[in-house]
Amino acid sequence: MNKRTFLTILGYLSIVVSFFLLFTMYIPFFFLFFFFGLVSLALSDILKGQKEILEYIHSQYNPPVELSPEEKQRLKDKVVTGFQ
């Protein structure tokens, strides 16, 4: 389980628990769990945004390169024999 999934599950679970606490009249704990859930969901969205931004930057500055067969063979030879 990655961080984003964990934070999303934790956020929704905290919000559900907070509404249970609201109905049982534990008002201070309601606010505590509710805001904790909101912060967890916000952090999971931030992580999602970071991943999308990094993928976009990678696609812009590192476009896929098609190598000629000679270049592919030369790179394979370097890997097999070492950089000489």
C-alpha positions as CSV (number, residue, x, y, z in Angstrom):
1,M,0.0,0.0,0.0
2,N,1.5,3.3,-1.0
3,K,1.4,6.6,1.0
4,R,-1.4,8.1,-1.0
5,T,-3.8,5.1,-0.6
6,F,-3.0,5.0,3.1
7,L,-3.7,8.7,3.6
8,T,-7.0,8.5,1.6
9,I,-8.2,5.5,3.7
10,L,-7.1,7.2,6.9
11,G,-8.9,10.4,5.9
12,Y,-12.2,8.8,5.1
13,L,-12.1,6.6,8.2
14,S,-11.3,9.6,10.4
15,I,-14.3,11.5,9.0
16,V,-16.6,8.6,9.6
17,V,-15.4,8.3,13.2
18,S,-15.8,12.0,13.7
19,F,-19.5,11.8,12.7
20,F,-20.0,8.9,15.1
21,L,-18.4,11.1,17.8
22,L,-20.7,13.9,16.8
23,F,-23.8,11.7,17.3
24,T,-22.5,10.5,20.7
25,M,-22.0,14.2,21.8
26,Y,-18.2,14.1,22.0
27,I,-18.0,17.5,20.2
28,P,-14.2,18.3,20.8
29,F,-13.2,14.9,19.5
30,F,-15.5,15.4,16.6
31,F,-13.5,18.5,15.5
32,L,-10.2,16.7,16.2
33,F,-11.0,13.7,14.0
34,F,-12.8,15.7,11.3
35,F,-9.9,18.1,10.8
36,F,-7.5,15.2,11.0
37,G,-9.5,13.5,8.2
38,L,-9.5,16.7,6.1
39,V,-5.7,17.1,6.5
40,S,-5.1,13.4,5.5
41,L,-7.3,13.8,2.4
42,A,-5.5,17.0,1.5
43,L,-2.1,15.4,1.9
44,S,-3.2,12.5,-0.4
45,D,-4.3,15.0,-3.0
46,I,-0.9,16.8,-2.7
47,L,0.9,13.5,-3.3
48,K,-1.3,12.8,-6.3
49,G,-0.5,16.3,-7.7
50,Q,3.2,15.8,-7.1
51,K,3.2,12.5,-9.0
52,E,1.2,14.1,-11.9
53,I,3.6,17.1,-12.1
54,L,6.7,14.8,-12.1
55,E,5.2,12.7,-14.8
56,Y,4.4,15.8,-16.9
57,I,7.9,17.2,-16.4
58,H,9.5,13.8,-17.3
59,S,7.4,13.6,-20.5
60,Q,8.3,17.1,-21.5
61,Y,12.0,17.0,-21.0
62,N,12.6,13.3,-21.7
63,P,10.7,12.4,-24.8
64,P,11.0,8.8,-25.9
65,V,14.0,8.3,-28.2
66,E,14.1,5.8,-31.0
67,L,17.6,4.4,-31.4
68,S,19.0,3.0,-34.6
69,P,19.9,-0.7,-34.6
70,E,23.6,0.2,-34.7
71,E,23.2,2.4,-31.6
72,K,21.3,-0.3,-29.8
73,Q,24.0,-2.8,-30.5
74,R,26.7,-0.4,-29.4
75,L,24.9,0.2,-26.1
76,K,24.4,-3.5,-25.6
77,D,28.1,-4.1,-26.2
78,K,29.0,-1.4,-23.7
79,V,26.8,-3.0,-21.0
80,V,28.2,-6.5,-21.7
81,T,31.9,-5.6,-22.0
82,G,31.9,-2.6,-19.7
83,F,32.8,1.0,-20.5
84,Q,36.2,0.7,-22.2
